[in-house]
Amino acid sequence: MSLLSIRSFTVATALAAAAASASALTLPTDFLQANSIQTFSDDALTQYNLFAITVTPLGNATATGTTGAYNLPVTSITLNSSLKVTAGTATGSALEIARMYHGAKVGVTIANFKIDFVNHKVLADVTPIGGTTIPQMAVYTFNEAIPLTLKYRFPLSVTGTQLLDQLFLTPDGITTIAKALALPNFAPQLMKTTDFGKIDIIVKVALRRPVSTKPYVPAY
């Protein structure tokens, strides 16, 4: 039996178990072409330029061919008993948002993303440079512009796309990021009213080299 057949059988068995169970089930997607692409809005990029802020992808995350867009590979999805996706994770991916201030690098690393589709929040480990990590803090809220619909075909073909837009920083996100970046006093109000962009989620049953599922930990 090929590697694809073994993995397909494993996932198919897990899906059957989820359907028969009243509890949630988490499925690995690190070996599949499952990606979430976060694209910062023009308004967000204008703010970053205003404050000379740079965004650097780390860990599994990579820049795409589009300015301000970063691919965060999806490493798992969680299904409820109705096979509805309730959460997705991009463990091992990180974005460092930083700038130079008085000759020193200041900023924050946002890593190990989790999308909570039930509460419409994006959670992540947030680590200010030189500070302590805040685990799984709610960073953004979002609007589910296009719901994710997974289509299953025998023996196992799964495709799905989803669009999350209207990414707004949470109050905790604003406070933490503004402080870490040493932004001026007027910045938090500006951040509060800024739509930071969108997240496109694309899931295909096609093998890729498995990405790391180890949580990303900043070096500082």
JOQUI-V197435 format. One line per field, one symbol per residue. phi: phi as a letter, one per 30 degrees, with the letter a starting at -180 (. if undefined). A space follows every 50 residues. Layout:
phi->???
//
This chain:
phi->.ddddddddddddddddddccdcdbccdbdccdbbbcccdddddddddde chcccbdbiddbdcdceicbdcedcabcccdcicdcabbbdjcabccbac bhibdblaccbhdbccddchbccadcbddiccdcdhddcbcbcddbddbc ccbddabbbababcbhdcddeddddddddddhdddddeddddccddkbbc cbbbdadbdeddcdedbedc
//
